[in-house]
Amino acid sequence: MSRSFGVALCVAFFLVLIGQRAAADDGVADSPAGLPARYLLTDANGRAVSNEDFPGRLQLISFGYTFCPDVCPTTLAEMAAVLGALGPDAERLQAIFISVDPERDTASMLRSYLSFFDPRIIGLSGSPALVRRAADHFGVRYEQVREPGAPADQYAVDHSVGMFLLSTDGRYLRRFAYATPAPEIAARIREIMSASPPRPGQQRQPAATSR
């Protein structure tokens, strides 16, 4: 079975369960206020990218890894659905996937993996120290889980779930719980966009790309 086909099966199966998973996360849609929510990582082209690099655009961020069997494909499918639901307003949102598995998630692997969901989603990674610092700034927990006797490169990564929303100036706004329906996320994002529409004559920033 090809990897892309396996990802597709995971997405289809877990989208069926999305309503059940959402119920388990009720009451945790917002992280505590005051998160620094900063990052300084690299994209698939080796370019340094930080939370301050998308002026005028909101940022929707998830943490995960390409070998993830279920949660990450589901989250990325939701992220792609949010972009679709926003229509032209998606230009005012940058979707970002931050890998918590920098040892295995190469730039080319991230590029190929994310293109399966939506080419507008950019992948970021970096040294283990930079990834850990970014995760800490979002309150994201992750750790490698390896079966006894397994080879060094065969492991899973247990990690926090959900999507984080940053403001147009790169500040933390809120967290969406895992499996929050895409229409609900898109509606909240539209509300925020409506409260601060682009100034007349302001040129929209082109979406960042790792392609």
C-alpha positions, 0 to 999 in steps of 0.5 A: 500500500502506498503511503499517500493511499494509507493517509487517504484511508486514515483521513476518511476513517477519522473524519467519520469519527470527528463528531465523537472526538469533538465531544471529548474535547469540549471545554478546552477550546481555548488555551490559557491567556498569555501564551507567548506563541512564538516560533523561529523555524525553517520552511521547505526551502531552508528559509527562516520563518517566524510568527512575525513574518505574515503581517496582515494575515491570521495564522492557523497552526497545528503541530504534528508529524508526517508518520502520524497515523490518525490525528495529524491527517484528520487535523490537516484535512480540517485545516484544508476544509477551513481554507476552502470554507473561507473562499477568497478570504483564505488569502488573509489566513496562513495555514502552518504545520509545525513538525515535532519530528525533525529527525525524520521529517525532511523538507521534501517529505513535508512538502510532499505530505502537505501537498496531499491536503492543500498546497497553501499549508506550509510546513516548518521544522528546524533543529530539535532545540528550535522545535522544542522551544516553539512547542513550549511557547504554544504549551504543546507537549510531545515525546517519542514513544518507542517499543522495546527493542525497536530500531532507533528510527522506528517510533511514534510521537505522542503530542498535543492536539488542536489548532492555534490561531494567531493575530495579524501581528503574530500574537496568540488569539485562541486554540481550537480543540481537536476535531472542532468542525471546520465550518465553526472554525471558519466562522470564528475566523471570519468574525475576527477578519470582519472586526479588522478588515484590510485598509482601503488600498492595502495590498494583500501579502502573497501567501507564503509557500514552501513549494 
